[in-house]
């Protein structure tokens, strides 16, 4: 120690002790600066995420409209398919009925021809 009142004491040239661990670089950030930057990055990510959610919500509402339209079209197709099935079965039954009537007509014409040939004129 140096006594400031004693002119006989001389200051010793002491090297400051080197700190433990790796020395800091001259452009290294302080802990406070690192924390501030981290908070800024985190806030920016939150803003980007909010914007992404807003965009997706807009897409979802558009998809909801498209889905409703698609469901209506599907329902119409099912109804048309059911109607088509009904008319197809109706046409088949009418064709069957026509065939039966043609067969009966042929029988009656044959019977009429037989009656005409056997009756005295």
C-alpha positions in Angstrom: 0.0 0.0 0.0 1.1 3.5 -0.7 1.0 6.0 2.1 0.2 9.4 0.5 1.8 11.3 3.4 5.1 9.4 3.3 7.3 10.6 0.5 9.6 7.6 0.9 7.1 5.0 -0.2 7.2 4.3 -3.9 4.4 2.8 -5.8 5.0 -0.7 -7.2 4.4 -1.5 -10.7 1.8 -4.3 -10.4 0.2 -6.0 -13.3 -3.5 -6.4 -13.0 -4.5 -10.0 -12.5 -5.9 -11.6 -15.6 -9.5 -12.5 -15.2 -10.7 -16.1 -15.4 -12.0 -17.6 -18.5 -11.8 -16.3 -22.1 -11.3 -12.6 -22.5 -14.1 -10.6 -24.0 -13.9 -9.4 -27.5 -13.9 -5.6 -27.9 -17.2 -5.7 -29.9 -18.9 -8.1 -27.5 -22.4 -7.1 -26.3 -23.2 -6.5 -22.7 -25.7 -8.7 -21.0 -28.3 -5.9 -21.0 -27.8 -5.3 -24.8 -28.1 -9.0 -25.5 -31.3 -9.1 -23.5 -32.8 -6.1 -25.2 -32.1 -7.6 -28.7 -33.6 -10.9 -27.6 -36.8 -9.1 -26.5 -36.9 -7.2 -29.8 -36.5 -10.5 -31.8 -39.2 -12.1 -29.7 -41.6 -9.2 -30.2 -40.9 -9.2 -34.0 -41.7 -13.0 -34.1 -44.9 -12.4 -32.2 -45.9 -9.7 -34.7 -45.1 -12.0 -37.6 -47.1 -14.8 -36.0 -50.1 -12.6 -35.4 -50.0 -11.5 -39.1 -49.7 -15.1 -40.1 -52.7 -16.0 -38.0 -54.7 -13.2 -39.4 -53.9 -14.3 -42.9 -54.8 -17.9 -42.1 -58.1 -16.7 -40.5 -58.9 -14.9 -43.8 -58.1 -18.1 -45.7 -60.2 -20.2 -43.4 -63.3 -18.0 -43.9 -62.8 -18.2 -47.6 -62.4 -22.0 -47.3 -65.6 -22.1 -45.3 -67.5 -20.4 -48.1 -66.0 -22.8 -50.6 -66.8 -25.8 -48.4 -70.4 -24.7 -48.1 -70.7 -24.3 -51.9 -69.1 -27.7 -52.4 -71.5 -29.3 -50.0 -74.5 -27.7 -51.8 -73.2 -29.0 -55.1 -72.6 -32.4 -53.7 -76.2 -32.4 -52.3 -77.5 -31.4 -55.7 -75.5 -34.2 -57.4 -76.9 -36.7 -54.9 -80.4 -35.5 -55.6 -79.9 -35.6 -59.3 -78.5 -39.1 -58.9 -81.5 -40.1 -56.9 -83.8 -38.6 -59.5 -81.9 -40.3 -62.3 -82.2 -43.6 -60.5 -85.9 -43.1 -60.1 -86.4 -42.2 -63.7 -84.2 -45.1 -64.8 -86.2 -47.6 -62.8 -89.5 -46.0 -64.0 -88.3 -46.3 -67.6 -87.4 -49.9 -67.1 -90.8 -50.7 -65.6 -92.5 -48.9 -68.5 -90.5 -50.9 -71.0 -91.4 -54.1 -69.2 -95.1 -53.1 -69.3 -94.8 -52.2 -73.0 -93.3 -55.6 -73.7 -96.1 -57.3 -71.8 -98.7 -55.3 -73.7 -97.1 -56.1 -77.1 -97.1 -59.8 -76.2 -100.7 -59.6 -75.1 -101.6 -57.7 -78.3 -99.9 -60.4 -80.4 -101.9 -63.1 -78.6 -105.2 -61.2 -79.1 -104.4 -60.6 -82.8 -103.7 -64.4 -83.2 -106.9 -65.2 -81.5 -108.8 -62.7 -83.7 -107.3 -64.2 -86.8 -108.3 -67.7 -85.6 -111.8 -66.5 -85.0 -112.1 -64.8 -88.4 -110.9 -67.9 -90.2 -113.2 -70.2 -88.3 -116.4 -68.1 -88.5 -118.7 -68.5 -91.6 -119.0 -65.4 -93.7 
